[in-house]
């Protein structure tokens, strides 16, 4: 059965296991290091003693029992000494208490090299041997033996200490690990508590930032950025719903009224055609309004589907004029393009064409009949400018700052009759902002309006 544990408990368990493994490895390493160190110390002591015995033996002309007093001389206990004949491996002399269970391998003894001290472990004993030439008379093997009680006692003491200390260390490690995990997760728990207070009805709340500049600070910033993006998205959706319901209500009411009137009694074909024409015009308004609202509801990333490219602003403007020729003829307005500087611009030509057409369409709509719209493209300082000038009704000074608001109309009846949705300038503003350009409006009532865009160029 799968057990679901919190991350804190998992970290605590993993921390405990890792620390246990580390302590076991450390204890084993310490044990082996102490064993090797104690063994080396024993071997060094035995080497000194066996060499001293060798010197004493070579100072005498015969091998006697008096040579075996090193135990008393060094005060090292227990110490056992024995001298063997190299050929027969028989005992020549030995201390009285020399252990009977010290065995020797004839092959091992035959392979000993003269004047080289060797060591061998047997049972609980450490045996050192050296082969020497005794005054040319014979070759003898000297054995100096001691027990490994010192080593065993030292290692047993170490095991006792470790068995007592390790559980204490692990207990403190668990307590300390739990404290560290608690302190580390406390900011995250605070973030979770704050997030629980945020709901879709109010996304304006933000997490409290810290001054630590650590990963928690980065997490809080990213969550706050996410909340900002969500808030903007919700606001766009809410605004879209509000705008759509507000703007679509009027044309739908007109369509409904036209149909209801037409159905009250029998009508002529021409009357039905008029009703259908009126309804169709209102449906076109609805369609255009929906398209414009969808455009404005999109964020910058959704609008920019292509990479930036270089294009000539005058060519793009000329294309826009050609596409609105019939519209200009309908309003009896001429359009003139004056290009002073033909330069390449880096941007999004498809979007910018929409902005230019919206500005040009507004200029044509609000121009007086038999007047003209003048478009100029010129370079000034580090900016490439395009200005669109009309000679029409103009915009009141107090209204000039409002024309980029959604559904704002300076002349509602005229704009409505000409098929506008009141969203064209909002779309224009959004596209110009994407290009990091500037918008400037100069207008005098009953004289005309000039709108210009300034694009920074290198």
DAUR-V616876 format. One record per run of one state. SS is the DSSP state (alpha for helix, beta for strand, coil for the rest). FROM is the first residue (numbers start at 1). TO is the last residue. If there is no record, write none. Layout:
BEGIN
ss=(SS;SS)
from=(FROM;FROM)
to=(TO;TO)
END
This chain:
BEGIN
ss=(coil;alpha;coil;alpha;coil;alpha;coil;beta;coil;beta;coil;alpha;coil;beta;coil;beta;coil;beta;coil;beta;coil;alpha;coil;beta;coil;beta;coil;alpha;coil;alpha;coil;alpha;coil;beta;alpha;coil;alpha;coil;beta;coil;beta;coil;alpha;coil;beta;coil;beta;coil;beta;coil;beta;coil;alpha;coil;alpha;coil;alpha;coil;beta;coil;beta;coil)
from=(1;7;60;65;69;70;75;80;86;91;95;106;111;114;115;118;123;125;135;138;148;149;197;199;200;202;203;215;264;269;298;300;304;309;313;324;325;331;334;340;344;348;349;366;367;368;372;381;383;391;392;393;397;400;412;418;424;435;438;445;448;457)
to=(6;59;64;68;69;74;79;85;90;94;105;110;113;114;117;122;124;134;137;147;148;196;198;199;201;202;214;263;268;297;299;303;308;312;323;324;330;333;339;343;347;348;365;366;367;371;380;382;390;391;392;396;399;411;417;423;434;437;444;447;456;458)
END
